[in-house]
Amino acid sequence: MNVEYKATLQMLVPMIIQTIVTRKNLSAIEAVKLFYVSELYSKLENEKTKLWHLSPLALFELLEIELNTGKIIFPTEA
């Protein structure tokens, strides 16, 4: 993972975690655990998926789909 991409994730992940906390009414610890074990997070770590360009809210919505269906449905722009 290159330095620029790592910096992008370091800014994006806390915003996603905060969205999870707010939208799902979870503690920060619960939100972190939920996110880091998700397939979405593993895909987000891969720069080539281009998921990093989505907003924290859009990424949260992808996480919700994953939690409800067990699948990640990539948006057409990703």
C-alpha positions in Angstrom: 0.0 0.0 0.0 1.5 3.3 -1.0 1.9 6.2 1.4 -0.7 8.4 -0.3 -3.3 5.6 -0.3 -2.6 4.8 3.3 -3.1 8.5 4.2 -6.4 8.5 2.3 -7.6 5.5 4.3 -6.5 7.1 7.6 -8.8 10.0 6.8 -11.7 8.0 5.4 -12.0 5.1 7.9 -12.8 7.3 10.9 -15.5 9.0 9.0 -17.0 5.6 8.1 -16.8 4.5 11.7 -18.5 7.6 12.8 -21.3 7.0 10.3 -21.7 3.5 11.6 -21.9 4.8 15.2 -24.5 7.4 14.3 -26.7 5.3 11.9 -26.6 2.0 13.8 -26.5 3.5 17.3 -23.4 1.4 18.2 -20.4 2.3 20.4 -17.2 3.3 18.7 -15.7 -0.1 19.7 -18.6 -2.0 18.3 -18.5 0.0 15.1 -14.8 -0.6 14.6 -15.2 -4.3 15.1 -18.1 -4.5 12.7 -16.2 -2.5 10.0 -12.8 -4.2 10.3 -14.2 -7.7 10.0 -16.3 -6.8 6.9 -15.6 -7.8 3.4 -16.1 -4.1 2.5 -13.1 -3.1 4.6 -10.9 -5.8 2.9 -12.0 -4.5 -0.5 -11.4 -0.9 0.6 -7.9 -1.8 1.6 -7.3 -2.7 -2.1 -6.6 0.5 -3.9 -7.6 -1.1 -7.2 -11.2 -1.5 -6.2 -11.5 2.3 -6.4 -13.9 2.3 -3.4 -11.9 5.0 -1.7 -13.4 7.6 -3.9 -16.9 7.0 -2.5 -18.3 9.1 0.4 -18.4 7.7 3.9 -22.2 7.5 3.6 -22.0 5.6 0.3 -19.5 3.2 1.9 -21.8 2.8 4.9 -24.7 1.9 2.6 -22.5 -0.7 0.9 -21.7 -2.1 4.4 -25.5 -2.3 5.1 -26.0 -4.2 1.9 -23.2 -6.6 2.9 -24.7 -7.1 6.4 -28.2 -7.7 5.0 -27.3 -9.9 2.0 -23.8 -11.2 2.7 -22.6 -9.7 -0.6 -21.0 -6.5 -1.7 -22.7 -4.9 -4.6 -20.2 -2.5 -6.2 -21.7 0.7 -7.6 -21.3 1.2 -11.3 -18.9 4.1 -10.7 -16.5 2.0 -8.5 
